[in-house]
Amino acid sequence: MSGRGVWQRTRWRLRRFPALLSGCGEQAAAYGRCVAAAAAGPAELRRDLCLEEFRALRDCVARAVSAGSR
């Protein structure tokens, strides 16, 4: 397998990411607010603190990817 083909596919996927993410603005904002609120306090960030918001964002992007590949 050619290494060149791998990089071309990777660049193609990365170029699509902003368009896919743009349809998930509400979920991205909710996740960002959660992380910002968690980081603003004196306590350290903990794993899975914003898990619900992250899963909503991940699911939205996954739906956009599957819709875009049709």
C-alpha angles and dihedrals in degrees: 000000000000118000088213092064091052092054093046091054091046093051090047091054093046091051090055094050099083092051092048092047093048090070090056099056096129093052093043091051092049091050091047092050091050094050092044092050091048092048094046095069129074092254122092122254112264129208115262093013091129096026096130092053092044092052091050090052093045092050091049092052091046090053090049091050093050092046091049094052094058 
